[in-house]
Amino acid sequence: MLNSEQIQARDRILQAAKKEFAERGYDGARMSSIARRAEVDQALIHYYFENKEQLYVRVLHLILGVDREPEFREEAAFEALTPSQRMYTVLYFLVHTHLQEYDRDFNRIIAIELAQGHKHIREIVARYFIPRMERIESTINEGIRSGEFECENPMLFVFSLISFAINYGDRENWEGTPWFERIYGSGYRDRVLSFLVNHTFKALLPAGKGLVIPSIPEKEMEALKEIVEKTNSDRRGEIRA
């Protein structure tokens, strides 16, 4: 277990590496430069991270919020929810984590990674994102069986949700355009959540049934908010184990 001083040093290394990779890419980044940015000896970087690739992968995990993100399937607080209620928690989580505060370094790192062949992103998608997408798909299928949902292709439905979040998060495409304020102005997350909730439940609504937006019990809602806050704090580097 790391003490507080070691945790702070490791966090400075991660934040310095994030800046370095955003500015220079993986190939151009230098461990010596990261050490200077973090104000640590270069040997300390190798103590926490074996090599540059391991450090880079850890930064990707950090900015994507994957390996430290609480797993919904392991949260007993959500086991009793109906498929409709669980679908609402998915949408809430998606909006309040993936559409969080804008991070230009994040976009630069991802853009460089994609331009250089997707090597590390592909591994992360296979290990982390596909299992999560499959759990959302499973929730939709459970809702179909219970009569709460109707959907021709749950897999493509999940893909469309994730694609929306990814594209909405790319602000640089809209900077300087008349639509920027309309898309990302004050309160945009609340507007996006309202849109996604209504759009999703209308799309999944069985024929002949009236639209009902599920409510989440207070206990489960508080647990959901705690998960969101922990996930966002981990990404910002505020909480370390």
Beta strands, then each sheet from edge to edge (+ up, - down):
end
